[in-house]
Amino acid sequence: MNTISLIEQGAYQLNNSIKITIENTLKFYLGDNYIITGENGVGKSTFINKLLIPSAIKYSDKNFLIFYASQDFTIQYYVVKYYYNGLLFENNDFSSIGSAISFIKEKFVDFKKFPTQNIVFVIDEIDQYLPIEDFLEGLNSSNYSVFLSTHNVSCINSNLIFKNIIFEKINRKESKIFIN
């Protein structure tokens, strides 16, 4: 099994307000899917940005692509708008966040057209903008892994089997992570 990411056990001060404790080393594998849960403010997005994605980049070594859909579509909107229209000299209508979301969704569908390419999808609380099922539809392959951060676990309608990455709040500034 290909390793996607390995995060050693220990305490991580991710920013001024979030410290995360990992009691057992976290090792993630291509073909497995993970759902990241926990209340607001426990560090799910910070974990994704500061630990998961950097570790995945380190392990990727051209073995897989990483598709990241951030919960902050305002930032993603400007990245998409200026990258595709500015750097690639494309002429897309990004007059609104909605148009950027449609574009991202279209690009996501393009990723799914390559069944032999190993792809890691990291989806961070985008269910406020569009249904998670739109992203999960047709993802049932050992070449894919999905990391899905959401508050609406009961609303997910998918044929995928998820392992749970649970964030438990210890106090206002500290959380603990475990896999169930």
NORFENVEN-V895442 format. One record per residue. SS is DSSP state (hx for helix, st for strand, lp for the rest). PSI is psi in whole degrees, -180 to 180 (none if undefined). OMEGA is omega in whole degrees, 0 to 359 (* if undefined). Layout:
ss=SS psi=PSI omega=OMEGA
ss=SS psi=PSI omega=OMEGA
//
This chain:
ss=lp psi=134 omega=178
ss=lp psi=132 omega=176
ss=st psi=130 omega=176
ss=st psi=-45 omega=188
ss=st psi=146 omega=175
ss=st psi=122 omega=180
ss=st psi=115 omega=184
ss=lp psi=150 omega=175
ss=lp psi=152 omega=179
ss=st psi=-177 omega=178
ss=st psi=133 omega=182
ss=st psi=120 omega=173
ss=st psi=100 omega=188
ss=lp psi=-28 omega=173
ss=lp psi=-171 omega=183
ss=lp psi=-24 omega=186
ss=lp psi=-5 omega=184
ss=lp psi=123 omega=171
ss=st psi=131 omega=181
ss=st psi=133 omega=176
ss=st psi=127 omega=177
ss=st psi=112 omega=186
ss=lp psi=-33 omega=178
ss=lp psi=142 omega=179
ss=lp psi=134 omega=179
ss=st psi=123 omega=178
ss=st psi=123 omega=183
ss=st psi=141 omega=186
ss=st psi=145 omega=175
ss=lp psi=135 omega=182
ss=lp psi=-19 omega=175
ss=lp psi=152 omega=180
ss=st psi=146 omega=187
ss=st psi=139 omega=174
ss=st psi=128 omega=184
ss=st psi=119 omega=184
ss=st psi=159 omega=178
ss=lp psi=161 omega=182
ss=lp psi=167 omega=177
ss=lp psi=139 omega=173
ss=lp psi=7 omega=181
ss=lp psi=-8 omega=175
ss=lp psi=18 omega=181
ss=hx psi=-52 omega=181
ss=hx psi=-38 omega=178
ss=hx psi=-41 omega=175
ss=hx psi=-47 omega=180
ss=hx psi=-48 omega=185
ss=hx psi=-36 omega=187
ss=hx psi=-25 omega=182
ss=hx psi=-54 omega=187
ss=hx psi=-56 omega=184
ss=hx psi=-46 omega=177
ss=hx psi=-39 omega=178
ss=hx psi=-41 omega=179
ss=hx psi=-39 omega=177
ss=hx psi=-42 omega=179
ss=hx psi=-41 omega=183
ss=hx psi=-15 omega=187
ss=hx psi=-48 omega=178
ss=lp psi=43 omega=179
ss=lp psi=13 omega=178
ss=lp psi=-19 omega=178
ss=lp psi=158 omega=175
ss=st psi=154 omega=176
ss=st psi=122 omega=174
ss=st psi=119 omega=184
ss=st psi=121 omega=175
ss=st psi=109 omega=184
ss=lp psi=151 omega=177
ss=lp psi=-20 omega=180
ss=lp psi=87 omega=182
ss=hx psi=-17 omega=176
ss=hx psi=-46 omega=177
ss=hx psi=-46 omega=181
ss=hx psi=-36 omega=178
ss=hx psi=-48 omega=181
ss=hx psi=-36 omega=177
ss=hx psi=-49 omega=180
ss=hx psi=-48 omega=183
ss=hx psi=-50 omega=185
ss=hx psi=-31 omega=179
ss=hx psi=-52 omega=185
ss=hx psi=-38 omega=180
ss=hx psi=-36 omega=183
ss=hx psi=-60 omega=186
ss=hx psi=-37 omega=182
ss=lp psi=0 omega=178
ss=lp psi=36 omega=174
ss=lp psi=162 omega=180
ss=lp psi=80 omega=179
ss=lp psi=149 omega=178
ss=lp psi=96 omega=176
ss=lp psi=56 omega=183
ss=lp psi=-12 omega=180
ss=lp psi=165 omega=175
ss=hx psi=-37 omega=179
ss=hx psi=-40 omega=179
ss=hx psi=-35 omega=177
ss=hx psi=-39 omega=178
ss=hx psi=-43 omega=178
ss=hx psi=-42 omega=179
ss=hx psi=-46 omega=180
ss=hx psi=-44 omega=179
ss=hx psi=-42 omega=178
ss=hx psi=-44 omega=179
ss=hx psi=-36 omega=178
ss=hx psi=-43 omega=177
ss=hx psi=-38 omega=177
ss=hx psi=-41 omega=178
ss=hx psi=-40 omega=184
ss=lp psi=-10 omega=180
ss=lp psi=-4 omega=182
ss=lp psi=79 omega=186
ss=lp psi=-17 omega=180
ss=lp psi=-11 omega=179
ss=lp psi=130 omega=176
ss=lp psi=125 omega=184
ss=st psi=136 omega=174
ss=st psi=119 omega=179
ss=st psi=124 omega=176
ss=st psi=114 omega=186
ss=st psi=112 omega=188
ss=st psi=97 omega=174
ss=lp psi=46 omega=179
ss=hx psi=1 omega=182
ss=hx psi=-12 omega=174
ss=hx psi=-16 omega=181
ss=lp psi=-36 omega=179
ss=lp psi=157 omega=184
ss=lp psi=133 omega=178
ss=hx psi=-36 omega=182
ss=hx psi=-32 omega=178
ss=hx psi=-34 omega=179
ss=hx psi=-36 omega=186
ss=hx psi=-19 omega=184
ss=lp psi=127 omega=177
ss=lp psi=4 omega=179
ss=lp psi=86 omega=177
ss=lp psi=77 omega=186
ss=lp psi=149 omega=176
ss=lp psi=-7 omega=178
ss=lp psi=-8 omega=182
ss=st psi=152 omega=164
ss=st psi=144 omega=180
ss=st psi=131 omega=168
ss=st psi=116 omega=185
ss=st psi=115 omega=176
ss=st psi=124 omega=183
ss=lp psi=159 omega=173
ss=lp psi=-14 omega=187
ss=lp psi=59 omega=183
ss=hx psi=-41 omega=184
ss=hx psi=-17 omega=182
ss=hx psi=-4 omega=184
ss=lp psi=123 omega=180
ss=lp psi=98 omega=185
ss=lp psi=154 omega=175
ss=lp psi=-1 omega=180
ss=lp psi=147 omega=174
ss=lp psi=127 omega=183
ss=st psi=141 omega=166
ss=st psi=144 omega=184
ss=st psi=127 omega=169
ss=st psi=110 omega=189
ss=st psi=129 omega=175
ss=st psi=122 omega=179
ss=st psi=125 omega=182
ss=st psi=125 omega=177
ss=st psi=-47 omega=174
ss=st psi=-171 omega=186
ss=lp psi=-31 omega=185
ss=lp psi=5 omega=186
ss=st psi=138 omega=177
ss=st psi=160 omega=177
ss=st psi=143 omega=181
ss=st psi=137 omega=170
ss=st psi=158 omega=179
ss=st psi=133 omega=180
ss=lp psi=none omega=*
//
